[in-house]
Amino acid sequence: MLLRQRLGIVLIIIFLPINGPLWRMLAEIAGLPINIGEVSFFILSLFLFILGGIMTFSPKLKNPFQE
């Protein structure tokens, strides 16, 4: 398994859209409130989740300069 795929799996698990309230609670407990709206935070979380899926399931690219 490539490092890119491992990072993708971590992104998928951490940024599940259902984990949004958990992230907000943890940030509030740490004293670092997240100053973006609910919808914006959901879209950011969804974007990172999809990015993790792309990183996990995309095939390995061949180097065109390698013989």
C-alpha positions as CSV (number, residue, x, y, z in Angstrom):
1,M,0.0,0.0,0.0
2,L,1.4,3.4,-1.0
3,L,1.8,6.2,1.4
4,R,-0.7,8.2,-0.6
5,Q,-3.3,5.5,-0.1
6,R,-2.6,5.4,3.7
7,L,-3.0,9.2,3.9
8,G,-6.2,8.9,1.9
9,I,-7.7,6.4,4.3
10,V,-6.8,8.6,7.3
11,L,-8.5,11.6,5.6
12,I,-11.6,9.5,4.9
13,I,-11.9,8.4,8.6
14,I,-11.1,11.7,10.1
15,F,-13.2,13.9,7.9
16,L,-16.4,11.8,7.7
17,P,-19.2,14.3,7.4
18,I,-20.8,12.9,10.6
19,N,-17.6,13.9,12.5
20,G,-18.2,17.7,12.1
21,P,-19.8,18.3,15.5
22,L,-17.1,16.3,17.1
23,W,-14.4,18.5,15.5
24,R,-16.3,21.6,16.7
25,M,-16.5,20.3,20.2
26,L,-12.9,19.3,20.4
27,A,-11.8,22.8,19.0
28,E,-14.1,24.5,21.6
29,I,-12.6,22.4,24.4
30,A,-9.1,23.2,23.2
31,G,-10.0,26.9,23.2
32,L,-9.7,27.3,19.5
33,P,-13.2,27.9,18.1
34,I,-13.8,27.3,14.4
35,N,-14.9,30.6,13.0
36,I,-16.7,29.4,9.9
37,G,-20.3,28.7,9.4
38,E,-21.9,25.2,9.6
39,V,-22.5,24.9,5.8
40,S,-18.9,26.1,5.0
41,F,-17.5,23.7,7.5
42,F,-19.6,20.8,6.1
43,I,-18.4,21.7,2.5
44,L,-14.8,21.7,3.7
45,S,-15.2,18.4,5.5
46,L,-16.9,16.9,2.4
47,F,-14.1,18.2,0.2
48,L,-11.4,16.6,2.4
49,F,-13.4,13.4,2.6
50,I,-13.6,13.2,-1.3
51,L,-9.9,14.1,-1.6
52,G,-9.2,11.1,0.7
53,G,-11.3,8.9,-1.5
54,I,-9.5,10.0,-4.6
55,M,-6.1,9.5,-3.0
56,T,-7.1,6.0,-1.8
57,F,-8.7,4.6,-4.9
58,S,-6.8,6.3,-7.8
59,P,-4.3,4.0,-9.5
60,K,-0.6,4.3,-9.3
61,L,0.7,6.6,-12.1
62,K,3.6,5.5,-14.3
63,N,6.6,7.7,-14.7
64,P,6.8,8.6,-18.5
65,F,10.5,9.3,-18.2
66,Q,11.3,5.9,-16.7
67,E,12.1,3.1,-19.1
